Amino acid sequence: MADNDTHIQLVTFQLGEEVYGVDIMSVKEIVKIQEIRPIPSAPYYVEGIMNLRRQIVPIINLHKRFRLAQIEKKPGDSTDFDGGFIILNIDGNNIGIIIDRIARVVMVDTAEIKPPPQMLAGIGSEYIRGVIKREEGGYVIMLDVNRLFDPKELQGIIDVQ
């Protein structure tokens, strides 16, 4: 068993061409694509709301928020849970983020988490907790879910419900 102080579990997912990760302790659940009801006058990156077992959950489109291109599906691509939502607990509130593809849960040694570069794939470093080099090549961008929205934005998203 890994020591909790030196290891962290990340739920990894794909947005566009990049792989991102969030601390598993911030993830409430992962759900498949469901109907989203648009909300008039919501911020541009709020897709709308969804009813998840009688709880209204605002859905955020990080592609719009960070100006990322969506992944292009190619013929023959696997259809195993290609898209959906990760329901995050941010300051006691459930907020869904749209993902292109779920990857997996990985255990990461905290010593492997490197500080983020100033600008990475269109996302400002203020939203990134760190970058982890992957064994299979490339890297995982670890998002800091508590910094994705400033308190005023978060309250606006919650009020959308």
DSSP file with accessible surface (Angstrom, degrees, kcal/mol):
  #  RESIDUE AA STRUCTURE BP1 BP2  ACC     N-H-->O    O-->H-N    N-H-->O    O-->H-N    TCO  KAPPA ALPHA  PHI   PSI    X-CA   Y-CA   Z-CA
    1    1 A M              0   0  232      0, 0.0     2,-0.1     0, 0.0     3,-0.0   0.000 360.0 360.0 360.0 135.8    0.0    0.0    0.0
    2    2 A A        -     0   0   33      1,-0.1     2,-0.4     2,-0.0     5,-0.1  -0.436 360.0-107.3 -77.4 145.2    1.3    3.4   -1.0
    3    3 A D    >>  -     0   0   88      1,-0.1     4,-1.2    -2,-0.1     3,-1.2  -0.588  23.8-139.1 -70.3 126.7    2.0    6.1    1.7
    4    4 A N  T 34 S+     0   0  137     -2,-0.4    -1,-0.1     1,-0.3    -2,-0.0   0.747  99.1  57.2 -63.0 -24.3   -0.7    8.7    1.3
    5    5 A D  T 34 S+     0   0  137      1,-0.2    -1,-0.3     3,-0.0     3,-0.0   0.737 114.9  35.0 -79.5 -21.9    1.8   11.6    1.9
    6    6 A T  T <4 S+     0   0   55     -3,-1.2   104,-2.8   104,-0.1   105,-0.5   0.501 116.4  52.3-110.3  -6.0    4.0   10.6   -1.0
    7    7 A H  E  <  -A  109   0A  57     -4,-1.2     2,-0.3   102,-0.3   102,-0.2  -0.957  55.7-171.7-132.5 152.0    1.4    9.3   -3.5
    8    8 A I  E     -A  108   0A  16    100,-2.5   100,-3.1    -2,-0.3     2,-0.5  -0.988  20.2-132.0-139.6 144.1   -1.8   10.6   -5.1
    9    9 A Q  E     -A  107   0A  84     -2,-0.3    15,-2.7    98,-0.2     2,-0.4  -0.866  24.2-164.3 -98.6 133.0   -4.4    8.9   -7.2
   10   10 A L  E     -AB 106  23A   0     96,-3.0    96,-2.5    -2,-0.5     2,-0.7  -0.945  18.8-142.1-117.4 137.5   -5.5   10.8  -10.4
   11   11 A V  E     -AB 105  22A   4     11,-2.8    11,-1.8    -2,-0.4     2,-0.3  -0.881  31.8-156.1 -88.5 119.1   -8.5   10.3  -12.6
   12   12 A T  E     + B   0  21A   5     92,-2.6    91,-2.8    -2,-0.7     2,-0.3  -0.778  20.0 164.1-104.9 147.9   -7.1   10.9  -16.0
   13   13 A F  E     -AB 102  20A   0      7,-2.6     7,-3.4    -2,-0.3     2,-0.4  -0.965  32.2-110.7-153.9 163.6   -9.1   12.0  -19.1
   14   14 A Q  E     +AB 101  19A  35     87,-3.6    86,-2.3    -2,-0.3    87,-1.3  -0.861  21.9 179.1-107.5 135.1   -8.6   13.5  -22.5
   15   15 A L  E >  S- B   0  18A   1      3,-2.1     3,-1.8    -2,-0.4     2,-0.1  -0.980  73.1 -41.6-126.9 115.0   -9.6   17.0  -23.6
   16   16 A G  T 3  S-     0   0    4     -2,-0.4    55,-0.1     1,-0.3    54,-0.1  -0.416 122.8 -26.9  62.6-131.4   -8.7   17.5  -27.2
   17   17 A E  T 3  S+     0   0  138     52,-0.2    -1,-0.3    -2,-0.1     2,-0.2   0.506 121.1  87.7 -93.6  -4.6   -5.2   16.1  -27.8
   18   18 A E  E <   -B   15   0A  50     -3,-1.8    -3,-2.1   103,-0.1     2,-0.5  -0.661  68.4-134.8-100.7 154.3   -4.0   16.5  -24.1
   19   19 A V  E     -Bc  14 140A  16    120,-0.5   122,-2.5    -2,-0.2     2,-0.3  -0.911  26.6-174.5-106.2 129.2   -4.4   14.2  -21.1
   20   20 A Y  E     -Bc  13 141A   0     -7,-3.4    -7,-2.6    -2,-0.5     2,-0.3  -0.794   6.6-159.0-118.3 162.3   -5.4   15.8  -17.9
   21   21 A G  E     -Bc  12 142A   0    120,-2.4   122,-2.8    -2,-0.3     2,-0.3  -0.989   5.0-166.8-142.5 149.3   -5.8   14.5  -14.4
   22   22 A V  E     -B   11   0A   0    -11,-1.8   -11,-2.8    -2,-0.3   122,-0.1  -0.978  41.2 -91.4-131.7 148.4   -7.6   15.5  -11.2
   23   23 A D  E >   -B   10   0A  35    120,-0.4     3,-2.2    -2,-0.3     4,-0.4  -0.351  32.5-133.3 -57.0 129.5   -7.2   14.2   -7.7
   24   24 A I  G >  S+     0   0   50    -15,-2.7     3,-1.3     1,-0.3    -1,-0.2   0.790 103.9  67.7 -59.9 -25.3   -9.5   11.3   -7.2
   25   25 A M  G 3  S+     0   0  159    -16,-0.3    -1,-0.3     1,-0.3    -2,-0.1   0.698  98.7  51.6 -69.6 -16.4  -10.6   12.8   -3.9
   26   26 A S  G <  S+     0   0   20     -3,-2.2    63,-2.9    62,-0.1     2,-0.6   0.494  92.5  92.3 -92.7  -7.3  -12.3   15.6   -5.8
   27   27 A V  E <   +F   88   0B  26     -3,-1.3    61,-0.2    -4,-0.4     3,-0.1  -0.808  45.1 178.4 -96.7 122.9  -14.2   13.2   -8.1
   28   28 A K  E     -     0   0B 100     59,-3.3     2,-0.3    -2,-0.6    -1,-0.2   0.890  66.7 -39.6 -83.5 -46.8  -17.7   12.2   -7.0
   29   29 A E  E     -F   87   0B  42     58,-1.2    58,-3.2     2,-0.0     2,-0.4  -0.982  46.3-117.9-168.6 170.2  -18.4   10.0  -10.1
   30   30 A I  E     -F   86   0B  64     -2,-0.3     2,-0.3    56,-0.2    56,-0.2  -0.985  34.0-175.7-120.8 128.8  -18.0    9.6  -13.8
   31   31 A V  E     -F   85   0B  12     54,-2.6    54,-2.9    -2,-0.4     3,-0.1  -0.932  24.3-112.8-128.6 151.9  -21.1    9.4  -15.9
   32   32 A K  E     -F   84   0B 141     -2,-0.3    52,-0.2    52,-0.2    -1,-0.0  -0.291  58.5 -64.5 -73.2 166.2  -21.9    8.8  -19.6
   33   33 A I        +     0   0  110     50,-0.6     2,-0.3    51,-0.1    -1,-0.2  -0.216  64.0 172.9 -52.5 133.0  -23.3   11.5  -21.8
   34   34 A Q        -     0   0   78     -3,-0.1     2,-0.1    50,-0.0    -1,-0.0  -0.873  41.5 -69.4-135.5 171.4  -26.8   12.6  -20.7
   35   35 A E        -     0   0  152     -2,-0.3     2,-0.5    16,-0.1    16,-0.3  -0.411  44.8-158.4 -67.0 133.1  -29.2   15.3  -21.8
   36   36 A I        -     0   0   43     -2,-0.1    14,-0.2    14,-0.1    -1,-0.0  -0.957   6.8-145.8-113.1 130.3  -28.1   18.8  -20.8
   37   37 A R  B     -G   49   0B 162     12,-3.1    12,-2.2    -2,-0.5    -2,-0.0  -0.854  22.5-126.5 -96.3 120.5  -30.7   21.5  -20.6
   38   38 A P        -     0   0  107      0, 0.0    10,-0.2     0, 0.0     9,-0.1  -0.286  16.2-144.2 -64.7 152.3  -29.3   24.9  -21.7
   39   39 A I    >   -     0   0   47      7,-0.3     3,-1.4     8,-0.2     7,-0.1  -0.981  16.2-125.0-120.0 121.1  -29.6   27.8  -19.3
   40   40 A P  T 3  S+     0   0  115      0, 0.0     8,-0.0     0, 0.0     0, 0.0  -0.327  92.3  12.9 -62.7 145.0  -30.3   31.3  -20.7
   41   41 A S  T 3  S+     0   0  132      1,-0.2     3,-0.1     3,-0.0   119,-0.0   0.617  90.5 142.9  65.9  15.8  -27.8   34.0  -19.7
   42   42 A A    <   -     0   0   26     -3,-1.4    -1,-0.2     1,-0.1   115,-0.1  -0.473  64.4 -82.5 -78.0 157.7  -25.3   31.5  -18.3
   43   43 A P    >   -     0   0   48      0, 0.0     3,-2.2     0, 0.0    -1,-0.1  -0.239  47.5-105.3 -56.0 153.4  -21.6   32.1  -18.8
   44   44 A Y  T 3  S+     0   0  120      1,-0.3    21,-0.1    -3,-0.1    -2,-0.1   0.754 119.1  52.1 -56.7 -28.1  -20.3   31.0  -22.2
   45   45 A Y  T 3  S+     0   0   10     19,-0.1    16,-3.4    20,-0.1     2,-0.8   0.488  85.9  94.5 -91.9  -1.2  -18.6   27.9  -20.8
   46   46 A V  E <   - H   0  60B  12     -3,-2.2    -7,-0.3    14,-0.2    14,-0.2  -0.823  54.2-170.5 -91.7 111.7  -21.7   26.6  -18.9
   47   47 A E  E     -     0   0B  56     12,-2.1     2,-0.3    -2,-0.8    -1,-0.2   0.801  49.5 -96.9 -70.4 -31.1  -23.4   24.1  -21.2
   48   48 A G  E     - H   0  59B   0     11,-1.1    11,-3.2   -10,-0.2     2,-0.3  -0.994  47.6 -56.8 149.6-150.4  -26.4   23.9  -18.9
   49   49 A I  E     -GH  37  58B  26    -12,-2.2   -12,-3.1    -2,-0.3     2,-0.3  -0.894  34.5-159.4-129.0 157.6  -27.7   21.6  -16.2
   50   50 A M  E     - H   0  57B   3      7,-2.0     7,-2.8    -2,-0.3     2,-0.7  -0.969  22.5-122.5-134.8 153.7  -28.4   17.9  -15.9
   51   51 A N  E     - H   0  56B  95     -2,-0.3     2,-0.7   -16,-0.3     5,-0.2  -0.862  28.6-176.9 -95.8 112.2  -30.6   15.9  -13.5
   52   52 A L  E >  S- H   0  55B   7      3,-3.1     3,-1.1    -2,-0.7    -2,-0.0  -0.902  74.5 -35.4-114.6  99.0  -28.4   13.3  -11.8
   53   53 A R  T 3  S-     0   0  168     -2,-0.7    -1,-0.2     1,-0.3     3,-0.1   0.935 124.0 -45.5  49.7  53.1  -30.6   11.2   -9.6
   54   54 A R  T 3  S+     0   0  233      1,-0.2     2,-0.5    -3,-0.0    -1,-0.3   0.574 117.2 112.8  69.5  13.7  -32.8   14.2   -8.7
   55   55 A Q  E <   -H   52   0B  71     -3,-1.1    -3,-3.1     2,-0.0     2,-0.5  -0.967  65.9-132.8-113.2 131.8  -29.8   16.5   -8.1
   56   56 A I  E     -H   51   0B  61     -2,-0.5    -5,-0.2    -5,-0.2    38,-0.1  -0.719  26.7-172.5 -84.2 123.6  -29.3   19.4  -10.5
   57   57 A V  E     -H   50   0B   0     -7,-2.8    -7,-2.0    -2,-0.5     2,-0.2  -0.972  20.0-132.7-121.9 121.7  -25.7   19.6  -11.6
   58   58 A P  E     -H   49   0B   0      0, 0.0    38,-3.0     0, 0.0     2,-0.5  -0.506  21.8-142.5 -69.5 141.9  -24.3   22.4  -13.7
   59   59 A I  E     -Hi  48  96B   0    -11,-3.2   -12,-2.1    36,-0.2   -11,-1.1  -0.944  11.8-159.3-113.9 125.0  -22.2   21.2  -16.6
   60   60 A I  E     -Hi  46  97B   0     36,-3.5    38,-2.2    -2,-0.5     2,-0.8  -0.827  10.9-145.2-105.3 137.7  -19.0   23.1  -17.6
   61   61 A N     >  -     0   0   10    -16,-3.4     4,-2.3    -2,-0.4     3,-0.4  -0.869  12.3-174.1-102.6 101.3  -17.4   22.8  -21.0
   62   62 A L  H  > S+     0   0    0     -2,-0.8     4,-2.6    36,-0.4     6,-0.2   0.746  82.0  67.1 -68.6 -21.6  -13.7   23.1  -20.4
   63   63 A H  H  4>S+     0   0    6      2,-0.2     5,-2.7     1,-0.2     4,-0.4   0.944 109.5  36.6 -60.0 -45.7  -13.1   23.2  -24.2
   64   64 A K  H >45S+     0   0   94     -3,-0.4     3,-0.6     3,-0.2    -2,-0.2   0.915 115.6  54.4 -71.6 -42.3  -14.9   26.6  -24.3
   65   65 A R  H 3<5S+     0   0   19     -4,-2.3    -2,-0.2     1,-0.2    -1,-0.2   0.889 123.8  26.0 -59.2 -42.3  -13.4   27.7  -21.0
   66   66 A F  T 3<5S-     0   0   10     -4,-2.6    -1,-0.2    -5,-0.1    -2,-0.2   0.276 107.9-117.1-106.8   8.2   -9.8   27.1  -22.1
   67   67 A R  T < 5 +     0   0  195     -3,-0.6     2,-0.4    -4,-0.4    -3,-0.2   0.938  57.9 159.8  55.1  52.4  -10.4   27.5  -25.9
   68   68 A L      < -     0   0   29     -5,-2.7    -1,-0.2    -6,-0.2     2,-0.2  -0.837  42.1-117.9-104.6 144.4   -9.4   23.9  -26.6
   69   69 A A        -     0   0   82     -2,-0.4     2,-0.2   -54,-0.1   -52,-0.2  -0.528  32.6-116.9 -75.7 144.1  -10.4   21.9  -29.8
   70   70 A Q        -     0   0  115     -2,-0.2     2,-0.1   -54,-0.1    -1,-0.1  -0.505  37.5 -93.7 -77.5 154.4  -12.5   18.9  -29.2
   71   71 A I        -     0   0   34     -2,-0.2     2,-0.6   -55,-0.1    -1,-0.1  -0.392  37.0-128.2 -67.7 139.4  -11.1   15.5  -30.1
   72   72 A E        -     0   0  154     -2,-0.1     2,-0.4    -3,-0.1    -1,-0.1  -0.843  18.3-133.6 -93.4 124.1  -12.0   14.4  -33.6
   73   73 A K        -     0   0  115     -2,-0.6     3,-0.0     4,-0.0     0, 0.0  -0.616  21.3-155.9 -78.7 129.3  -13.4   10.9  -33.7
   74   74 A K    >   -     0   0  124     -2,-0.4     3,-2.2     1,-0.1    -1,-0.0  -0.787  30.0 -90.4-104.3 150.0  -11.9    8.8  -36.4
   75   75 A P  T 3  S+     0   0  135      0, 0.0     3,-0.1     0, 0.0    -1,-0.1  -0.312 115.3  25.8 -56.0 135.4  -13.6    5.8  -38.1
   76   76 A G  T 3  S+     0   0   85      1,-0.3     3,-0.1    -3,-0.0     2,-0.0   0.347  86.0 143.0  90.9  -6.8  -12.7    2.6  -36.2
   77   77 A D    <   -     0   0   52     -3,-2.2    -1,-0.3     1,-0.1    -4,-0.0  -0.378  61.0 -97.2 -63.7 147.3  -12.1    4.5  -32.9
   78   78 A S        -     0   0   63      1,-0.1    -1,-0.1    -3,-0.1     0, 0.0  -0.289  22.9-152.9 -62.1 146.2  -13.2    2.5  -29.8
   79   79 A T    >   +     0   0  110     -3,-0.1     2,-1.1     2,-0.1     3,-0.6   0.239  50.4 132.2-104.0  11.8  -16.6    3.5  -28.5
   80   80 A D  T 3  S-     0   0  127      1,-0.3    -2,-0.1     2,-0.1     0, 0.0  -0.524  95.3 -42.4 -69.5 100.2  -15.8    2.4  -24.9
   81   81 A F  T 3  S+     0   0   44     -2,-1.1    21,-1.1     1,-0.1    -1,-0.3   0.913  79.1 170.9  44.1  61.6  -17.0    5.4  -22.9
   82   82 A D    <   +     0   0   26     -3,-0.6     2,-0.3    19,-0.2    -1,-0.1   0.746  59.5   9.1 -74.3 -25.6  -15.6    7.9  -25.3
   83   83 A G  S    S+     0   0   19     -4,-0.2   -50,-0.6    18,-0.1     2,-0.3  -0.956  71.6 109.7-148.4 168.9  -17.3   10.9  -23.7
   84   84 A G  E     -FJ  32  99B   0     15,-1.5    15,-2.5    -2,-0.3     2,-0.4  -0.989  55.7 -60.8 160.7-150.9  -19.2   11.9  -20.7
   85   85 A F  E     -FJ  31  98B   2    -54,-2.9   -54,-2.6    -2,-0.3     2,-0.6  -0.970  21.3-147.7-132.7 143.9  -18.9   14.0  -17.6
   86   86 A I  E     -FJ  30  97B   0     11,-2.1    11,-2.2    -2,-0.4     2,-0.7  -0.971  22.2-144.0-105.8 123.7  -16.7   13.9  -14.5
   87   87 A I  E     -FJ  29  96B   0    -58,-3.2   -59,-3.3    -2,-0.6   -58,-1.2  -0.823  22.2-166.6 -90.6 115.8  -18.7   15.1  -11.5
   88   88 A L  E     -FJ  27  95B   0      7,-3.2     7,-2.5    -2,-0.7     2,-0.7  -0.771  21.1-135.6-102.5 148.6  -16.3   17.1   -9.3
   89   89 A N  E     + J   0  94B  72    -63,-2.9     2,-0.6    -2,-0.3     5,-0.2  -0.917  29.5 177.7-101.7 109.8  -16.9   18.3   -5.7
   90   90 A I  E >  S- J   0  93B   3      3,-3.1     3,-1.8    -2,-0.7    56,-0.0  -0.963  71.4 -25.4-118.0 113.1  -15.7   21.9   -5.7
   91   91 A D  T 3  S-     0   0  109     -2,-0.6    -1,-0.2     1,-0.3     3,-0.1   0.880 127.7 -48.9  51.7  41.5  -16.1   23.6   -2.3
   92   92 A G  T 3  S+     0   0   60      1,-0.2     2,-0.4    -3,-0.0    -1,-0.3   0.520 118.1 110.6  81.6   5.0  -19.0   21.3   -1.4
   93   93 A N  E <   - J   0  90B  47     -3,-1.8    -3,-3.1     2,-0.0     2,-0.5  -0.928  66.1-129.2-115.8 137.9  -20.8   21.8   -4.7
   94   94 A N  E     + J   0  89B  20     -2,-0.4     2,-0.4    -5,-0.2    -5,-0.2  -0.747  32.6 172.1 -86.4 125.0  -21.1   19.2   -7.5
   95   95 A I  E     - J   0  88B   0     -7,-2.5    -7,-3.2    -2,-0.5     2,-0.3  -1.000  21.4-141.8-134.3 131.0  -20.1   20.5  -10.9
   96   96 A G  E     -iJ  59  87B   0    -38,-3.0   -36,-3.5    -2,-0.4     2,-0.4  -0.732  10.0-161.0 -94.6 141.3  -19.8   18.4  -14.0
   97   97 A I  E     -iJ  60  86B   0    -11,-2.2   -11,-2.1    -2,-0.3     2,-0.3  -0.968  21.3-122.6-118.7 139.0  -17.1   18.8  -16.6
   98   98 A I  E     - J   0  85B  18    -38,-2.2   -36,-0.4    -2,-0.4     2,-0.3  -0.639  30.9-170.4 -78.4 134.0  -17.4   17.5  -20.1
   99   99 A I  E     - J   0  84B   3    -15,-2.5   -15,-1.5    -2,-0.3   -84,-0.2  -0.907  25.1-146.1-123.4 153.8  -14.6   15.2  -21.2
  100  100 A D  S    S-     0   0   14    -86,-2.3     2,-0.3     1,-0.3   -85,-0.2   0.862  84.8  -5.1 -81.7 -40.3  -13.7   13.7  -24.6
  101  101 A R  E     -A   14   0A  60    -87,-1.3   -87,-3.6   -18,-0.1    -1,-0.3  -0.948  65.2-128.0-158.0 132.4  -12.5   10.4  -23.3
  102  102 A I  E     -A   13   0A  37    -21,-1.1   -89,-0.3    -2,-0.3   -91,-0.0  -0.591  25.1-175.6 -77.1 142.5  -11.9    8.9  -19.9
  103  103 A A  E     -     0   0A  53    -91,-2.8     2,-0.3    -2,-0.2   -90,-0.2   0.662  37.5 -79.8-102.2 -90.3   -8.4    7.4  -19.5
  104  104 A R  E     -     0   0A 139    -92,-0.1   -92,-2.6   -94,-0.1     2,-0.5  -0.970  36.3 -85.9-165.4 174.5   -7.8    5.6  -16.2
  105  105 A V  E     -A   11   0A  71     -2,-0.3     2,-0.4   -94,-0.2   -94,-0.2  -0.825  47.6-173.1 -94.2 129.3   -6.9    6.0  -12.6
  106  106 A V  E     -A   10   0A  26    -96,-2.5   -96,-3.0    -2,-0.5     2,-0.5  -0.949  23.4-132.7-125.8 147.1   -3.2    6.3  -12.0
  107  107 A M  E     -A    9   0A  99     -2,-0.4     2,-0.4   -98,-0.2   -98,-0.2  -0.857  29.1-168.9 -95.2 128.9   -1.1    6.3   -8.8
  108  108 A V  E     -A    8   0A   7   -100,-3.1  -100,-2.5    -2,-0.5     2,-0.4  -0.972  23.8-127.8-124.6 134.7    1.5    9.1   -8.9
  109  109 A D  E >   -A    7   0A  51     -2,-0.4     3,-2.3  -102,-0.2     4,-0.4  -0.664  22.9-134.9 -74.2 127.6    4.5    9.7   -6.7
  110  110 A T  G >  S+     0   0   54   -104,-2.8     3,-1.2    -2,-0.4    -1,-0.1   0.783 103.8  66.0 -60.7 -23.2    4.1   13.3   -5.6
  111  111 A A  G 3  S+     0   0   69   -105,-0.5    -1,-0.3     1,-0.2  -104,-0.1   0.732  94.4  60.4 -68.7 -19.6    7.9   13.8   -6.2
  112  112 A E  G <  S+     0   0   97     -3,-2.3     2,-0.7     2,-0.1    21,-0.5   0.580  79.8 101.1 -82.1 -10.9    7.1   13.2  -10.0
  113  113 A I    <   -     0   0   34     -3,-1.2    19,-0.2    -4,-0.4    17,-0.0  -0.671  58.9-165.9 -81.4 115.3    4.8   16.3  -10.1
  114  114 A K  B     -D  131   0A 121     17,-2.8    17,-2.4    -2,-0.7    -2,-0.1  -0.725  29.1 -93.9-100.5 151.4    6.7   19.1  -11.7
  115  115 A P        -     0   0  108      0, 0.0    15,-0.2     0, 0.0    -1,-0.1  -0.299  49.5-105.1 -60.6 147.5    5.6   22.8  -11.6
  116  116 A P        -     0   0   33      0, 0.0     9,-0.1     0, 0.0     4,-0.0  -0.412  30.1-111.1 -74.6 149.3    3.6   23.8  -14.7
  117  117 A P        -     0   0   62      0, 0.0     3,-0.1     0, 0.0    13,-0.0  -0.313  39.6 -99.7 -66.6 165.0    5.2   25.9  -17.5
  118  118 A Q  S    S+     0   0  160      1,-0.2     7,-1.3     6,-0.1     2,-0.4   0.885 109.0  16.3 -57.1 -42.2    3.8   29.5  -17.7
  119  119 A M  E    S+K  124   0C 126      5,-0.2     2,-0.4     6,-0.1    -1,-0.2  -0.993  71.1 179.6-137.2 128.1    1.4   28.6  -20.6
  120  120 A L  E >   -K  123   0C  20      3,-1.8     3,-2.6    -2,-0.4    21,-0.0  -0.964  67.4 -32.1-135.8 114.7    0.5   25.1  -21.5
  121  121 A A  T 3  S-     0   0   41     -2,-0.4     3,-0.1     1,-0.3  -103,-0.1   0.819 119.4 -53.0  49.6  38.4   -1.8   24.1  -24.3
  122  122 A G  T 3  S+     0   0   47      1,-0.2     2,-0.5   -54,-0.0    -1,-0.3   0.398 113.7 113.8  85.6  -7.3   -3.9   27.2  -23.9
  123  123 A I  E <   -K  120   0C   1     -3,-2.6    -3,-1.8     2,-0.0    -1,-0.2  -0.878  68.5-122.1-101.7 129.9   -4.6   26.7  -20.2
  124  124 A G  E >   -K  119   0C  10     -2,-0.5     3,-1.8    -5,-0.2     4,-0.3  -0.325  20.2-119.0 -67.9 148.2   -3.0   29.3  -17.9
  125  125 A S  G >  S+     0   0   28     -7,-1.3     3,-1.3     1,-0.3    -1,-0.1   0.718 106.3  76.6 -63.1 -18.2   -0.7   27.9  -15.2
  126  126 A E  G 3  S+     0   0   88      1,-0.3    -1,-0.3    -8,-0.2    -2,-0.0   0.747  96.8  47.1 -65.8 -20.3   -3.0   29.2  -12.5
  127  127 A Y  G <  S+     0   0   45     -3,-1.8    17,-2.6    21,-0.1     2,-0.5   0.492  99.2  85.2 -95.0  -5.1   -5.3   26.3  -13.1
  128  128 A I  E <   - E   0 143A   5     -3,-1.3    15,-0.3    -4,-0.3     3,-0.1  -0.860  50.8-171.4-109.1 128.7   -2.6   23.7  -13.2
  129  129 A R  E     -     0   0A 114     13,-3.0     2,-0.3    -2,-0.5    14,-0.2   0.789  68.3 -50.7 -82.3 -31.9   -1.3   22.0  -10.1
  130  130 A G  E     - E   0 142A   0     12,-1.4    12,-2.9   -15,-0.2     2,-0.4  -0.981  48.0-101.6 175.1 178.5    1.6   20.3  -11.9
  131  131 A V  E     -DE 114 141A  23    -17,-2.4   -17,-2.8    -2,-0.3     2,-0.5  -0.987  25.1-161.9-127.7 136.0    2.7   18.2  -14.9
  132  132 A I  E     - E   0 140A   7      8,-2.6     8,-3.0    -2,-0.4     2,-0.3  -0.977  18.6-129.6-122.2 127.2    3.6   14.5  -14.7
  133  133 A K  E     - E   0 139A 165    -21,-0.5     2,-0.3    -2,-0.5     6,-0.3  -0.564  26.7-135.9 -73.2 133.4    5.7   12.6  -17.3
  134  134 A R    >   -     0   0   73      4,-2.1     3,-1.4    -2,-0.3     4,-0.1  -0.700   8.9-131.3 -92.6 146.9    3.9    9.5  -18.5
  135  135 A E  T 3  S+     0   0  198     -2,-0.3    -1,-0.1     1,-0.3     3,-0.1   0.864 109.2  52.7 -60.6 -38.2    5.8    6.2  -18.9
  136  136 A E  T 3  S-     0   0  112      1,-0.3    -1,-0.3    -3,-0.0     3,-0.1   0.357 127.4 -87.4 -82.9   8.6    4.2    5.7  -22.3
  137  137 A G  S <  S+     0   0   32     -3,-1.4    -1,-0.3     1,-0.3     2,-0.1  -0.112  91.0  51.8 102.4 156.7    5.4    9.1  -23.4
  138  138 A G  S    S-     0   0   43     -3,-0.1    -4,-2.1    -2,-0.1     2,-0.3  -0.379  78.5 -94.3  78.3-159.3    3.9   12.5  -23.2
  139  139 A Y  E     - E   0 133A  80     -6,-0.3  -120,-0.5    -3,-0.1     2,-0.5  -0.954  14.7-120.5-152.0 165.4    2.6   14.0  -19.9
  140  140 A V  E     -cE  19 132A  10     -8,-3.0    -8,-2.6    -2,-0.3     2,-0.7  -0.961  21.9-142.8-111.9 129.7   -0.5   14.4  -17.7
  141  141 A I  E     -cE  20 131A   0   -122,-2.5  -120,-2.4    -2,-0.5     2,-0.7  -0.853  16.5-146.9 -93.0 114.3   -1.5   17.9  -16.9
  142  142 A M  E     -cE  21 130A   0    -12,-2.9   -13,-3.0    -2,-0.7   -12,-1.4  -0.769  12.6-149.7 -88.5 114.2   -2.8   17.9  -13.3
  143  143 A L  E     - E   0 128A   4   -122,-2.8     2,-0.9    -2,-0.7  -120,-0.4  -0.580  10.4-136.4 -82.7 145.8   -5.6   20.4  -12.8
  144  144 A D    >   -     0   0   35    -17,-2.6     3,-2.1    -2,-0.2     4,-0.4  -0.863  17.4-165.7 -98.2  99.0   -6.3   22.1   -9.5
  145  145 A V  G >  S+     0   0    5     -2,-0.9     3,-0.8     1,-0.3     4,-0.4   0.792  83.9  61.1 -62.4 -25.9  -10.1   21.9   -9.3
  146  146 A N  G 3  S+     0   0   87      1,-0.2    -1,-0.3     2,-0.1     3,-0.1   0.604 108.3  43.9 -76.5  -9.0  -10.2   24.4   -6.5
  147  147 A R  G <  S+     0   0  133     -3,-2.1    -1,-0.2   -20,-0.2    -2,-0.2   0.346  83.4  94.7-114.4   4.0   -8.7   27.0   -8.8
  148  148 A L  S <  S+     0   0    0     -3,-0.8     2,-0.4    -4,-0.4    -2,-0.1   0.819  97.7  24.9 -63.4 -29.9  -10.7   26.3  -12.0
  149  149 A F  S    S-     0   0    9     -4,-0.4    -1,-0.2    -3,-0.1     0, 0.0  -0.998  81.8-125.8-136.3 136.9  -13.1   29.1  -11.0
  150  150 A D     >  -     0   0   84     -2,-0.4     4,-2.8     1,-0.1     5,-0.2  -0.374  42.5 -98.1 -73.5 164.3  -12.7   32.1   -8.8
  151  151 A P  H  > S+     0   0  111      0, 0.0     4,-2.4     0, 0.0     5,-0.2   0.862 124.5  51.0 -55.4 -36.9  -15.2   32.4   -5.9
  152  152 A K  H  > S+     0   0  178      2,-0.2     4,-2.1     1,-0.2     5,-0.1   0.923 112.4  46.3 -67.1 -43.1  -17.4   34.8   -7.8
  153  153 A E  H  > S+     0   0   46     -3,-0.2     4,-2.4     2,-0.2     5,-0.2   0.921 111.5  52.2 -62.7 -44.5  -17.5   32.6  -10.9
  154  154 A L  H  X S+     0   0   10     -4,-2.8     4,-2.6     1,-0.2     5,-0.2   0.928 109.3  49.0 -59.8 -43.2  -18.2   29.5   -8.7
  155  155 A Q  H  X S+     0   0  100     -4,-2.4     4,-2.6    -5,-0.2    -1,-0.2   0.911 110.1  52.1 -64.5 -38.1  -21.1   31.3   -7.1
  156  156 A G  H  X S+     0   0   32     -4,-2.1     4,-0.9     2,-0.2    -1,-0.2   0.892 110.5  48.0 -63.6 -39.0  -22.5   32.3  -10.5
  157  157 A I  H >X S+     0   0    0     -4,-2.4     3,-0.6     2,-0.2     4,-0.6   0.927 112.6  47.8 -67.3 -43.2  -22.3   28.7  -11.7
  158  158 A I  H >< S+     0   0   29     -4,-2.6     3,-1.2     1,-0.2    -2,-0.2   0.910 108.0  55.8 -64.7 -39.0  -24.0   27.4   -8.5
  159  159 A D  H 3< S+     0   0  112     -4,-2.6    -1,-0.2     1,-0.2    -2,-0.2   0.737  91.6  73.6 -67.2 -20.0  -26.7   30.1   -8.9
  160  160 A V  H <<        0   0   26     -4,-0.9    -1,-0.2    -3,-0.6    -2,-0.2   0.827 360.0 360.0 -61.1 -31.4  -27.4   28.8  -12.4
  161  161 A Q    <<        0   0   95     -3,-1.2    -1,-0.2    -4,-0.6    -2,-0.2   0.786 360.0 360.0 -59.4 360.0  -29.1   25.8  -10.8
